[in-house]
Amino acid sequence: MVNPQKSIRLALLAGLAVVPLAQAGDELLDGINAYREALADGNPSELVAAEGEELWKMPRGPKNASLEQCDLGLGPGVIKGASAQLPRFFKDTGKVQDLETRLMTCMETLQGIDPQAVVKAGWLKGEKEKMAALVAYVVTASNGHKIRIDMRPPEMKKMYEMGKLAFYYRTGPMDFSCATCHGDQGKRIRMQELPDLRTQAGAASGWGSWPAYRVSNGQFWTMQHRLNDCFRQQRTAEPIYGSDATIALSVYLAATANGGKVVTPGIKR
C-alpha cells in the first residue's frame, strides 16, 4: 500500500532540489491537489461511512434501539441532504444544533446513551470514534447538495453574531484569531491553501468540504474536531465538545457559505 505521508514528503524533497522555492511551492501544491483528486475516487472516508451506517442501524444503548428514527431536521430517519442544512434551530430542544450535537440528542432520546460519554471521550476514541463514523455516514448523503442554512429564526441570528465575534476574537500567547489565518485572500501555511472564510466562495470551499479525511494522519475528522484543533493551534483554551462557542462558529461559517456546494467527506492535507 502506498504511504500518503511518505509520498508527499518525497515529492517535497524532490521538488525543492530542482526548482526555486516559490515555484516549488506552486508545483508541489499542484501535486498535492492531484493526489487529493486521485484519492477522491476511492476516498478512505467511505470505510468510515460504512461503519457509520452499521452504527446508524444497530440497536445500542440502555434502550437497545437504533438511530433510524433520528430527526436531523428533515423528518425522522431522513439523512439525504440533512447535513447541508445544519446547523439549524430545533424546536424540540429549543437549541441551535450542529450535526454532532443533534446526533447526541438522538443517541440520548432514542438509545439512552449519555451525551457525556461522547463529550468526555478522547478524539477518535470510544463514543467519539463512533460519532465520527456516524458523521461520515450522514454527510456522505449530502454530497453534491447546496448549503442551505435557514437564518430566519432569531436563535440562529444570535448564534451568527456570536460566531462572527468568535471568528475575529484574538486570544492566546500568539494573539491569533480565526481571521489571522482565514481572513485574507491567497494565504498558505506550509503547502496548505487557506480559504478566506469571510467570503461566500471561501466559506463554501472551507465549510463545504468538512468533515474530511486527513491524508497527513490517515484520520477522518468531524467539524467539531477541526474547530477544536484550530483553538489548539492558537495555543488557547480548547472549547468543550459541542459547546455554544463551536456551534456559533459553525453557524457563522455555514451561513456565510450559503448557496455553495457540499463536497463531503472532503480530503485534506
C-alpha positions as CSV (number, residue, x, y, z in Angstrom):
1,M,0.0,0.0,0.0
2,V,1.3,3.5,-0.8
3,N,2.0,5.6,2.2
4,P,0.4,9.0,1.6
5,Q,2.7,10.9,4.0
6,K,5.8,9.3,2.6
7,S,4.8,10.1,-1.0
8,I,4.2,13.8,-0.2
9,R,7.5,14.1,1.7
10,L,9.4,12.6,-1.2
11,A,7.6,14.9,-3.6
12,L,8.6,17.8,-1.4
13,L,12.2,16.9,-1.3
14,A,12.4,16.2,-5.0
15,G,10.7,19.4,-5.9
16,L,12.9,21.6,-3.7
17,A,16.0,20.1,-5.2
18,V,15.4,21.2,-8.7
19,V,13.3,24.4,-8.7
20,P,13.3,27.8,-6.9
21,L,11.3,27.8,-3.6
22,A,8.3,29.8,-4.8
23,Q,8.0,27.7,-8.0
24,A,8.5,24.6,-5.9
25,G,5.6,25.6,-3.7
26,D,3.3,26.1,-6.6
27,E,4.3,22.8,-8.3
28,L,4.1,20.8,-5.0
29,L,0.7,22.3,-4.3
30,D,-0.5,21.2,-7.7
31,G,0.9,17.7,-7.0
32,I,-0.9,17.5,-3.6
33,N,-4.1,18.6,-5.2
34,A,-3.7,16.0,-8.0
35,Y,-3.1,13.4,-5.3
36,R,-6.2,14.5,-3.5
37,E,-8.2,14.2,-6.7
38,A,-6.9,10.7,-7.2
39,L,-8.0,9.7,-3.7
40,A,-11.5,11.2,-4.3
41,D,-12.5,8.2,-6.4
42,G,-11.6,5.9,-3.5
43,N,-12.0,8.3,-0.6
44,P,-10.8,6.4,2.6
45,S,-13.8,8.1,4.4
46,E,-16.0,5.6,2.6
47,L,-14.8,2.9,5.0
48,V,-15.6,5.2,8.0
49,A,-19.0,5.9,6.5
50,A,-19.7,2.2,6.1
51,E,-19.0,1.8,9.8
52,G,-21.4,4.7,10.5
53,E,-24.2,3.1,8.5
54,E,-23.8,0.0,10.6
55,L,-24.0,2.1,13.8
56,W,-27.0,4.0,12.5
57,K,-28.9,0.8,12.1
58,M,-27.6,-1.1,15.1
59,P,-29.6,-1.3,18.3
60,R,-27.4,0.2,21.1
61,G,-27.6,1.7,24.5
62,P,-29.8,1.1,27.5
63,K,-32.9,1.3,25.3
64,N,-31.4,-1.2,22.7
65,A,-32.6,1.0,19.8
66,S,-31.1,2.2,16.5
67,L,-30.9,5.7,15.2
68,E,-33.1,5.1,12.2
69,Q,-35.8,7.4,13.6
70,C,-33.3,10.2,14.4
71,D,-34.7,13.5,13.1
72,L,-31.8,15.7,11.7
73,G,-34.2,18.4,10.6
74,L,-35.9,16.8,7.6
75,G,-38.0,14.2,9.4
76,P,-37.4,11.0,11.3
77,G,-34.8,8.9,9.5
78,V,-34.1,11.3,6.6
79,I,-30.4,11.8,6.1
80,K,-30.3,12.8,2.4
81,G,-29.5,16.5,2.3
82,A,-29.8,16.9,6.1
83,S,-26.2,17.9,6.9
84,A,-26.3,20.5,4.1
85,Q,-28.9,22.4,6.2
86,L,-27.1,22.2,9.5
87,P,-26.6,23.9,11.9
88,R,-30.3,24.8,12.5
89,F,-32.7,25.6,15.2
90,F,-34.6,22.7,16.6
91,K,-37.9,23.4,18.4
92,D,-37.9,20.1,20.3
93,T,-34.6,21.0,22.1
94,G,-35.0,24.8,21.9
95,K,-31.4,25.0,20.7
96,V,-29.3,25.6,17.6
97,Q,-27.6,22.3,16.9
98,D,-24.9,21.2,14.5
99,L,-24.8,17.6,13.2
100,E,-22.8,16.2,16.2
101,T,-24.9,17.8,18.9
102,R,-28.1,16.7,17.1
103,L,-26.8,13.2,16.9
104,M,-26.0,13.3,20.6
105,T,-29.7,14.3,21.2
106,C,-30.9,11.3,19.2
107,M,-28.5,9.0,21.0
108,E,-29.8,10.2,24.3
109,T,-33.5,10.2,23.5
110,L,-33.7,7.1,21.3
111,Q,-30.9,4.9,22.7
112,G,-30.4,6.2,26.2
113,I,-26.7,7.0,25.7
114,D,-25.5,9.8,28.0
115,P,-24.1,12.7,25.9
116,Q,-21.3,13.0,28.4
117,A,-20.0,9.6,27.1
118,V,-19.3,11.4,23.8
119,V,-18.2,14.7,25.3
120,K,-15.6,13.2,27.7
121,A,-14.2,10.6,25.3
122,G,-10.8,11.3,23.6
123,W,-10.7,12.2,20.0
124,L,-11.4,9.1,17.8
125,K,-11.8,7.0,21.0
126,G,-14.8,5.4,22.5
127,E,-18.1,7.2,21.7
128,K,-16.2,10.0,19.8
129,E,-14.9,7.4,17.4
130,K,-18.5,6.1,16.9
131,M,-19.6,9.7,16.5
132,A,-17.1,10.3,13.7
133,A,-18.3,7.2,11.9
134,L,-21.9,8.3,12.2
135,V,-21.0,11.8,10.9
136,A,-19.2,10.3,7.9
137,Y,-22.3,8.3,7.0
138,V,-24.7,11.2,7.3
139,V,-22.5,13.8,5.5
140,T,-22.0,11.4,2.6
141,A,-25.7,11.6,1.9
142,S,-25.4,15.4,1.4
143,N,-22.5,15.2,-1.1
144,G,-23.4,17.4,-4.1
145,H,-26.2,19.3,-2.3
146,K,-26.4,23.0,-1.9
147,I,-25.6,24.5,1.5
148,R,-29.0,25.8,2.8
149,I,-28.8,27.3,6.2
150,D,-32.1,28.8,7.5
151,M,-31.2,32.0,9.2
152,R,-34.8,33.2,9.9
153,P,-35.1,32.0,13.5
154,P,-33.8,34.7,15.9
155,E,-31.8,32.0,17.7
156,M,-29.8,31.5,14.5
157,K,-29.2,35.2,14.1
158,K,-27.9,35.4,17.7
159,M,-25.6,32.4,17.1
160,Y,-24.4,34.0,13.9
161,E,-23.4,37.2,15.7
162,M,-21.7,35.2,18.4
163,G,-19.8,33.2,15.8
164,K,-18.7,36.3,14.0
165,L,-17.4,37.7,17.2
166,A,-15.5,34.4,18.0
167,F,-14.1,34.4,14.4
168,Y,-12.3,37.7,15.0
169,Y,-11.5,37.3,18.7
170,R,-7.8,37.3,19.3
171,T,-6.5,35.1,22.1
172,G,-3.6,33.0,23.3
173,P,0.1,33.8,23.6
174,M,0.4,34.5,19.9
175,D,-2.6,36.8,19.8
176,F,-4.2,34.8,17.0
177,S,-7.8,34.7,15.8
178,C,-9.5,32.5,13.2
179,A,-9.2,35.5,10.9
180,T,-5.4,35.5,11.3
181,C,-5.2,32.5,9.0
182,H,-8.6,32.7,7.3
183,G,-9.2,36.5,6.9
184,D,-7.3,37.3,3.7
185,Q,-7.0,36.1,0.1
186,G,-4.2,33.8,-1.1
187,K,-2.7,32.8,2.2
188,R,-1.0,29.5,2.8
189,I,0.5,27.6,5.7
190,R,3.2,25.2,4.5
191,M,1.6,23.6,1.4
192,Q,-2.0,24.2,2.5
193,E,-4.1,26.9,0.9
194,L,-6.1,28.8,3.4
195,P,-9.6,29.9,2.2
196,D,-10.8,33.4,3.1
197,L,-13.7,32.4,5.3
198,R,-15.1,35.9,5.3
199,T,-16.3,35.5,1.7
200,Q,-19.0,33.3,0.3
201,A,-16.6,31.5,-2.0
202,G,-14.0,30.9,0.7
203,A,-16.5,29.8,3.3
204,A,-18.2,27.4,0.7
205,S,-14.7,26.0,0.0
206,G,-13.9,25.5,3.6
207,W,-17.2,24.7,5.3
208,G,-18.5,22.7,2.3
209,S,-15.6,20.3,2.3
210,W,-15.6,19.4,6.0
211,P,-15.8,16.9,7.7
212,A,-12.9,15.3,5.9
213,Y,-10.2,12.6,5.7
214,R,-6.8,14.0,6.6
215,V,-4.1,12.5,4.5
216,S,-1.3,13.6,6.9
217,N,-2.5,11.4,9.7
218,G,-4.8,9.0,8.0
219,Q,-7.8,10.0,10.1
220,F,-11.4,11.2,9.5
221,W,-12.1,14.4,11.4
222,T,-15.5,15.8,12.2
223,M,-16.1,19.6,12.1
224,Q,-16.1,19.7,15.9
225,H,-12.7,18.0,15.9
226,R,-11.4,20.5,13.3
227,L,-12.6,23.6,15.2
228,N,-11.1,22.3,18.4
229,D,-7.8,21.9,16.6
230,C,-7.9,25.5,15.5
231,F,-8.1,26.6,19.1
232,R,-5.3,24.2,19.9
233,Q,-3.1,25.8,17.2
234,Q,-3.9,29.2,18.7
235,R,-2.4,27.9,21.9
236,T,-5.5,28.9,23.8
237,A,-8.2,27.1,25.8
238,E,-9.8,24.4,23.8
239,P,-13.6,24.5,23.8
240,I,-15.8,21.9,25.3
241,Y,-17.1,19.5,22.7
242,G,-20.5,20.6,21.4
243,S,-20.3,23.9,23.2
244,D,-22.1,27.1,22.1
245,A,-18.8,28.6,21.0
246,T,-18.2,25.8,18.4
247,I,-21.8,25.8,17.2
248,A,-21.8,29.6,16.9
249,L,-18.6,29.5,14.8
250,S,-20.3,26.8,12.7
251,V,-23.3,28.9,12.1
252,Y,-21.2,31.9,11.1
253,L,-19.2,29.8,8.6
254,A,-22.2,27.8,7.3
255,A,-24.4,30.9,6.8
256,T,-21.5,32.7,5.0
257,A,-21.2,29.7,2.8
258,N,-24.9,29.6,1.9
259,G,-25.5,28.6,-1.7
260,G,-22.2,26.8,-2.0
261,K,-21.8,23.1,-2.9
262,V,-21.3,20.4,-0.3
263,V,-18.3,18.1,-1.1
264,T,-18.3,15.8,1.8
265,P,-16.4,13.9,3.1
266,G,-13.6,16.1,1.9
267,I,-9.9,15.2,1.5
268,K,-7.4,17.4,3.3
269,R,-3.6,17.6,3.8
